[in-house]
């Protein structure tokens, strides 16, 4: 489906634009302040990097054990 880089880039930009517009509309409809848990921000920020670290570490350890 998404075979060329240009198509993928265009799709990414369109999706980012739609998310941005929808967040702006929601902000206009609900103008009160939005409070968020600080722990959730840290998990969303560092969680994917930590998950990739664990995945690659486990994958590397299994590949080393299988070659012995």
BADODREN-410273 format. One record per residue (C-alpha): residue number from 1; residue in three letters; chain; x, y, z. Coordinates in steps of 0.001 Angstrom, whole numbers, plus 500000, padded with zeros to 6 digits. Layout:
<nodes>
> NUM, ALA, A, X, Y, Z
...
</nodes>
This chain:
<nodes>
> 1, UNK, A, 500000, 500000, 500000
> 2, UNK, A, 502549, 502608, 501126
> 3, UNK, A, 505482, 501722, 498918
> 4, UNK, A, 507072, 505036, 498040
> 5, UNK, A, 508705, 507433, 500464
> 6, UNK, A, 506718, 510326, 499083
> 7, UNK, A, 503412, 508550, 499742
> 8, UNK, A, 504465, 507658, 503272
> 9, UNK, A, 505628, 511206, 503948
> 10, UNK, A, 502390, 512661, 502602
> 11, UNK, A, 500310, 510231, 504674
> 12, UNK, A, 502279, 511157, 507813
> 13, UNK, A, 501835, 514891, 507211
> 14, UNK, A, 498095, 514516, 506563
> 15, UNK, A, 497633, 512461, 509733
> 16, UNK, A, 499617, 514989, 511788
> 17, UNK, A, 497526, 517820, 510356
> 18, UNK, A, 494271, 516013, 511179
> 19, UNK, A, 495408, 515315, 514745
> 20, UNK, A, 496476, 518935, 515167
> 21, UNK, A, 493168, 520276, 513865
> 22, UNK, A, 491144, 517895, 516020
> 23, UNK, A, 493099, 518853, 519153
> 24, UNK, A, 492565, 522527, 518361
> 25, UNK, A, 488816, 521995, 517938
> 26, UNK, A, 488599, 520063, 521217
> 27, UNK, A, 490540, 522864, 522929
> 28, UNK, A, 488078, 525446, 521627
> 29, UNK, A, 485064, 523367, 522708
> 30, UNK, A, 486502, 522626, 526186
> 31, UNK, A, 488456, 525767, 527231
> 32, UNK, A, 488990, 524780, 530875
> 33, UNK, A, 492555, 523834, 531930
> 34, UNK, A, 493627, 520251, 531323
> 35, UNK, A, 495450, 518589, 534182
> 36, UNK, A, 497499, 515460, 533668
> 37, UNK, A, 499297, 513115, 535982
> 38, UNK, A, 503063, 513772, 535905
> 39, UNK, A, 503818, 510043, 536141
> 40, UNK, A, 501827, 509495, 532941
> 41, UNK, A, 503916, 512115, 531140
> 42, UNK, A, 507155, 510381, 532187
> 43, UNK, A, 505813, 506982, 531121
> 44, UNK, A, 504721, 508310, 527731
> 45, UNK, A, 508059, 510037, 527264
> 46, UNK, A, 510458, 507268, 528301
> 47, UNK, A, 508274, 504158, 528003
> 48, UNK, A, 508796, 503423, 524298
> 49, UNK, A, 512574, 503857, 524576
> 50, UNK, A, 512680, 501567, 527588
> 51, UNK, A, 510504, 498981, 525810
> 52, UNK, A, 512867, 498994, 522800
> 53, UNK, A, 515854, 498663, 525140
> 54, UNK, A, 514331, 495594, 526799
> 55, UNK, A, 513319, 494108, 523441
> 56, UNK, A, 516767, 494447, 521889
> 57, UNK, A, 518485, 493270, 525075
> 58, UNK, A, 516332, 490136, 525248
> 59, UNK, A, 516741, 489507, 521512
> 60, UNK, A, 520516, 489843, 521782
> 61, UNK, A, 520728, 487530, 524786
> 62, UNK, A, 518676, 484838, 523011
> 63, UNK, A, 520770, 485089, 519848
> 64, UNK, A, 524002, 484723, 521847
> 65, UNK, A, 522690, 481637, 523683
> 66, UNK, A, 521505, 479941, 520507
> 67, UNK, A, 524923, 480180, 518822
> 68, UNK, A, 526728, 478353, 521656
</nodes>
